[in-house]
Amino acid sequence: MSFDPDRPFNDLPDLPPDLSFIETSEMFRQIVLAHRSLAELKGYCQTLPNPELLLNAVILQEGKDSSEIENIVTTQDELFRAAAANDTRKAMDAIPAPTKEVLRYREAVYSGWDALRTTGLLTTNTFVQIVQRLKQNTAGIRTSQVVIGNPVTEAVIYTPPEGEALLRDKLGALEVFMHAGDDSAANIDPLIRMALAHYQLEAIHPFYDGTGRTGRILNVLYLMQQGLLDSPVLYLSAYVLGRKTDYYRLLRGVTERGEWADWVSYMLEAVQATSHATLGLIRDVNALLEKLAETAKSGMKNGYSRDLIRLIFHQPYCKIQFVVEEGLASRVTASRYLADLERLGVLRSLQVHREKYFINYRLLDLLASFRPRYDALSVASIKHGHTD
C-alpha cells in the first residue's frame, strides 16, 4: 500500500485486508467478550416495557460526545434545555450553534434508523441522508479535494482520495463488503466488519464535513442491521472521547503502516466497554424511574399517572405545555402536577426569561456521570501477544 500524506490516497485498497491478524487467541477472546456484552445489553432492553423512553436521553448524550470528538462542544444544560425549546424560529435562533449541531445528530440517528427499517440496508444514499441531516444542507459526495491537517502544527497528515466518481466507486465497494455481498466478506465476524468499515469510511472521507459523526452513527446502525441490537442505544462515542488520541493514532496506523490488529482491538474493546456501561446506565435510569414513580404515587394527592413520570424521563427539561400536549391535564392542572413533583423533590424548577422548566435533575446527574470503564489494555501488548 503506497501512502504519501501530501498526495490523494487514490490507491486506498478496498476491503477486506489480510485478516491473518484475527487468528490469535487474544483477538478471539475480544470478539467473544464484545458479542457477549452486546447480547446482554440487547436482552435487557427487550425486557423494558418502554425502551423508547430511554432513547431520547441516551442519543442526545451520544450526540454530545460524538460532536465533542470533532471539537463541537456544548454543555448538558444547554443541550437538554434546547431539546425542550419551542420549535419556533425565535426559540431556535437563541440556541448556540454547537448545541444545534448536537440536536441535529439526534435527527440524523433517527433518519438513518428510518432508512434502515425501510430498506434493511445501509447504502451510499443512507450515508448522504445522515450527513445532510447533520449539516442541514443538500450537499452530497464532495466534488473537490480536502486535506486532513494537524490542528496544532497545521501539517498535512492525510489527503483522501479525489474525484466524485472514484469516491462513489469506493463507497459502492464498501457497501458490498458491509453486507457481505461477496465471498471475501461472508465469513468475517460482523464486529470485525464494523471496525474495518468504520476505518474505510474515514479513509474515503466522502464529505466535506461530518464524515466522522456519520461513521459513528453508522456503527450503531450496522449493529442493528446485523441483528446485534434492536435500537440505537449503544453509547460508543463516550469511549472514543475518553481515548480520542488513541482513536486518531490508530486510524493513522492503518493508513500509514497497515496496522489493522491494533485498530480492530480498539474497536472491540470500545464495543465491550460501552455495552457494559450503557447497560449499567439504562439499569440505573430504569431504577430511577421506578423510584420516582413510587415517590410520586405516594406523595401526590391526585394526578399521579405513570404517563406523567414517563414524560419527565422523555423530556428531562419538562414544561407545562408538554403535559398538556400529552393529554394528561389542562394547563392549570398540569401546573399543579409539576409543582407537586417539585414539592416532593422529584423535580426542580428553573425560570429562564418567560419559560419555566421543571428539571428531572437526578436523570441529568446520571447522564453526566456516565463514563465507560475500560482496562488500560495496551494495544502494544496485544500486538506482542500478551495482556495485563
C-alpha positions in Angstrom: 0.0 0.0 0.0 1.6 3.2 -1.1 0.9 6.3 1.1 2.1 9.9 0.9 0.2 12.4 3.2 0.5 15.1 0.5 -0.9 13.1 -2.3 -4.6 12.0 -2.7 -4.8 8.4 -1.5 -6.4 7.1 -4.7 -4.8 3.7 -4.1 -6.8 3.1 -0.9 -7.4 -0.6 -1.1 -10.9 -2.0 -1.0 -11.9 -4.2 2.0 -11.1 -6.7 3.3 -7.4 -6.5 4.1 -5.3 -9.6 5.0 -7.1 -10.9 8.1 -4.4 -13.2 9.4 -4.2 -10.9 12.5 -7.6 -12.2 13.7 -6.2 -15.7 14.1 -4.9 -15.2 17.6 -6.3 -16.3 21.0 -6.4 -12.7 22.2 -8.4 -11.4 19.3 -10.8 -14.3 19.5 -11.2 -13.6 23.2 -12.1 -9.9 22.5 -14.6 -10.9 19.8 -16.4 -13.3 22.2 -16.4 -10.7 25.0 -17.8 -8.0 22.8 -20.6 -10.2 21.5 -21.5 -11.3 25.0 -21.7 -7.7 26.2 -23.8 -6.7 23.3 -26.2 -9.6 23.8 -26.6 -8.7 27.4 -27.4 -5.1 26.5 -29.9 -6.2 23.8 -31.5 -8.7 26.1 -32.0 -6.2 28.9 -33.5 -3.6 26.6 -36.0 -6.2 25.4 -37.3 -6.7 28.9 -38.2 -3.0 29.4 -41.9 -2.1 28.9 -41.0 1.2 27.2 -37.3 1.1 25.9 -38.0 4.0 23.6 -38.3 6.3 26.7 -34.6 5.9 27.3 -33.5 6.6 23.7 -34.1 10.3 23.7 -31.7 10.9 26.6 -29.1 8.3 25.5 -29.0 9.5 21.9 -28.7 13.2 22.9 -25.8 12.3 25.2 -24.2 10.2 22.5 -24.6 13.1 20.1 -22.9 15.4 22.6 -19.9 13.2 22.9 -19.6 12.3 19.2 -19.7 16.0 18.4 -17.1 16.8 21.1 -14.7 14.4 19.4 -14.9 16.9 16.5 -14.4 19.8 18.9 -18.1 20.8 18.8 -18.7 21.4 22.5 -21.9 22.2 24.3 -23.0 21.8 27.9 -25.5 19.2 29.1 -27.7 22.0 30.5 -27.7 23.9 27.1 -28.4 20.6 25.3 -31.5 19.4 27.2 -32.9 22.9 27.5 -32.6 23.4 23.8 -34.2 20.0 23.2 -37.2 21.3 25.2 -37.4 24.6 23.4 -40.5 25.5 21.4 -39.9 24.8 17.8 -40.2 28.4 16.8 -37.8 30.5 14.8 -37.2 32.8 17.8 -36.5 29.9 20.1 -34.2 28.1 17.7 -32.3 31.3 16.9 -31.4 31.6 20.5 -29.8 28.2 20.7 -26.0 28.2 20.4 -24.6 26.8 17.2 -22.8 23.9 18.8 -25.9 22.8 20.6 -27.9 22.9 17.4 -25.3 20.6 15.8 -25.8 18.1 18.6 -29.6 18.2 18.2 -29.1 17.5 14.5 -27.1 14.5 15.5 -30.2 13.1 17.1 -32.2 13.8 14.0 -29.6 12.1 11.9 -29.7 8.9 14.0 -33.5 8.7 13.7 -33.3 9.5 10.0 -30.7 6.7 9.4 -32.8 4.3 11.6 -35.9 5.1 9.5 -33.9 4.4 6.3 -32.7 1.1 7.7 -36.2 0.0 8.7 -37.4 0.8 5.2 -34.7 -0.9 3.1 -32.9 -3.2 5.5 -29.6 -1.9 4.0 -27.0 0.8 4.7 -26.1 2.4 1.4 -24.4 5.4 0.0 -27.8 7.1 -0.1 -28.1 6.4 3.6 -24.7 7.9 4.3 -25.7 11.0 2.4 -29.0 11.3 4.1 -27.3 11.1 7.5 -24.8 13.8 6.7 -27.4 16.1 5.2 -29.4 15.9 8.5 -26.2 16.6 10.4 -25.3 19.6 8.4 -28.8 20.8 7.4 -27.9 21.2 3.8 -28.2 19.3 0.5 -24.5 18.6 -0.1 -23.7 15.1 -1.2 -20.5 13.4 -2.1 -17.7 16.0 -2.2 -16.6 17.1 -5.7 -13.3 18.8 -4.8 -10.3 17.9 -2.8 -9.9 18.2 1.0 -6.9 17.6 3.3 -6.7 16.5 6.9 -4.2 18.5 8.9 -2.7 18.5 12.4 -4.8 21.2 14.2 -1.7 22.3 16.2 1.1 22.3 13.6 -1.2 22.6 10.5 1.0 20.0 8.8 -0.9 17.8 6.3 -1.3 14.3 7.8 -3.7 12.8 5.2 -5.1 13.6 1.8 -8.2 11.5 1.0 -9.0 10.1 -2.5 -10.2 12.7 -5.0 -12.9 12.7 -7.7 -16.6 12.1 -7.1 -16.6 9.1 -9.4 -13.7 7.4 -7.5 -15.3 8.2 -4.2 -18.6 6.6 -5.3 -16.8 3.5 -6.6 -15.1 3.1 -3.2 -18.3 3.7 -1.3 -20.0 1.1 -3.6 -17.3 -1.4 -2.7 -17.7 -0.6 1.0 -21.5 -1.3 0.7 -20.8 -4.7 -0.8 -18.3 -5.5 2.0 -20.6 -4.3 4.8 -23.4 -6.5 3.6 -21.1 -9.5 3.0 -22.1 -9.3 -0.7 -19.1 -11.4 -1.9 -17.2 -14.4 -0.7 -14.3 -12.4 0.8 -16.6 -10.9 3.4 -19.2 -13.6 4.0 -17.3 -15.3 6.8 -16.0 -12.3 8.6 -17.5 -11.6 12.0 -19.9 -8.6 11.9 -17.9 -6.8 14.7 -14.8 -7.1 12.6 -16.7 -5.9 9.6 -17.9 -2.9 11.6 -14.4 -2.0 12.6 -13.0 -2.3 9.1 -15.9 -0.4 7.6 -15.5 2.5 10.1 -11.9 2.9 9.1 -12.7 2.7 5.4 -15.4 5.4 5.5 -13.0 7.7 7.4 -10.3 7.0 4.8 -12.6 7.6 1.8 -13.7 10.8 3.6 -16.6 11.3 1.2 -18.0 14.5 2.8 -16.5 18.0 3.3 -17.6 17.9 6.9 -19.4 15.4 9.1 -17.7 12.2 8.0 -16.6 11.2 11.5 -20.0 11.7 13.0 -21.7 9.9 10.1 -19.3 7.0 10.7 -20.1 6.8 14.4 -23.8 6.8 13.7 -23.3 4.1 11.1 -21.5 1.9 13.7 -24.7 1.5 15.8 -27.0 1.3 12.8 -24.8 -1.5 11.4 -25.0 -3.4 14.7 -28.8 -3.1 14.3 -28.7 -4.2 10.7 -26.7 -7.3 11.8 -29.3 -8.1 14.5 -26.9 -7.4 17.4 -29.1 -4.6 18.7 -32.7 -3.7 18.3 -32.4 0.1 18.8 -29.6 2.7 18.5 -28.8 2.6 22.2 -25.1 1.9 22.3 -23.2 4.9 23.6 -19.9 4.3 21.7 -18.7 7.9 21.4 -18.1 8.3 25.2 -15.3 5.6 24.9 -13.8 7.3 21.8 -13.9 10.7 23.6 -12.0 9.2 26.5 -9.4 7.7 24.2 -9.5 10.3 21.5 -5.7 10.4 21.0 -5.7 6.6 20.5 -8.6 6.8 18.1 -6.8 9.1 15.7 -3.4 7.5 16.2 -4.7 4.0 15.4 -6.6 5.2 12.3 -3.3 6.7 11.1 -1.5 3.5 11.9 -3.8 1.6 9.5 -3.3 4.2 6.7 0.4 4.6 7.1 1.6 1.1 8.1 -1.4 -1.3 7.7 -1.7 -1.9 11.4 -5.1 -3.4 11.4 -4.8 -5.5 14.6 -4.4 -2.5 16.9 -7.3 -0.7 15.3 -9.7 -3.7 15.5 -8.7 -4.4 19.1 -9.5 -0.8 20.0 -13.0 -1.1 18.4 -13.7 -4.4 20.0 -12.7 -3.1 23.4 -14.9 0.0 22.7 -17.9 -2.2 22.0 -17.4 -4.3 25.1 -16.7 -1.3 27.4 -19.6 0.8 26.2 -22.0 -2.2 26.1 -21.3 -2.8 29.8 -21.5 0.9 30.7 -24.7 1.6 28.6 -26.3 -1.4 30.2 -25.4 0.0 33.7 -26.7 3.4 32.7 -30.0 2.0 31.4 -30.5 -0.1 34.5 -29.8 3.0 36.7 -32.2 5.1 34.7 -34.9 2.5 34.8 -34.4 2.1 38.6 -34.6 5.8 39.0 -37.9 5.9 37.0 -39.3 3.3 39.4 -38.1 5.1 42.4 -39.6 8.5 41.3 -42.8 6.8 40.3 -43.2 5.4 43.8 -42.4 8.8 45.4 -45.0 10.5 43.1 -47.6 7.8 43.7 -47.4 8.0 47.5 -46.9 11.8 47.7 -49.3 13.3 45.2 -52.8 14.0 46.5 -54.2 13.4 43.0 -53.0 13.5 39.4 -50.4 10.7 39.6 -50.0 8.8 36.4 -47.4 6.6 35.0 -47.5 8.6 31.8 -46.6 11.7 33.7 -43.4 10.0 35.1 -42.6 8.7 31.7 -42.8 12.2 30.3 -40.3 13.7 32.7 -37.8 11.0 31.5 -38.5 11.6 27.9 -38.3 15.4 28.5 -35.9 16.0 31.4 -36.5 19.7 31.0 -40.3 19.5 31.2 -42.8 22.3 30.7 -46.4 22.7 31.5 -47.0 22.7 27.7 -45.6 19.2 27.4 -48.1 17.8 30.0 -50.9 19.5 28.2 -49.8 18.2 24.7 -49.6 14.7 26.1 -53.3 15.0 27.0 -52.6 14.5 30.7 -54.2 17.6 32.1 -55.4 21.2 31.4 -52.8 23.9 31.7 -53.8 24.9 35.2 -53.9 21.3 36.4 -50.6 20.5 34.7 -49.0 23.4 36.5 -50.2 21.9 39.8 -49.0 18.4 39.0 -45.5 19.7 38.2 -45.5 21.8 41.3 -46.4 18.7 43.4 -43.5 16.9 41.9 -41.2 19.7 42.8 -42.6 19.7 46.3 -41.7 16.0 46.6 -38.2 16.6 45.4 -38.7 14.8 42.1 -38.2 17.9 40.0 -36.5 21.3 40.4 -37.9 24.4 38.7 -35.9 26.9 36.7 -37.2 30.2 35.3 -35.5 31.3 32.1 -37.0 34.5 30.9 -40.7 33.8 30.3 -40.2 30.0 30.3 -40.4 27.8 33.3 -38.8 24.4 33.3 -39.2 21.5 35.7 -36.0 19.6 35.6 -35.5 15.9 36.2 -32.2 16.7 37.8 -31.5 13.2 39.0 -31.7 11.9 35.5 -29.3 14.6 34.3 -26.9 13.7 37.1 -26.9 10.1 36.0 -26.2 11.0 32.4 -23.5 13.5 33.3 -21.7 10.8 35.4 -21.7 8.3 32.6 -18.2 7.2 31.5 -17.4 3.7 30.1 -14.8 1.9 32.1 -12.0 0.3 30.1 -9.0 -1.5 31.2 -5.7 0.2 30.3 -5.2 -2.6 27.8 -2.2 -1.5 25.7 -2.6 -2.2 22.0 1.1 -2.7 22.0 0.7 -5.6 24.5 -2.0 -7.1 22.3 0.3 -6.7 19.3 3.1 -8.6 21.0 0.9 -11.3 22.2 0.4 -10.7 25.9 -2.0 -8.8 28.1 -2.1 -7.2 31.5 
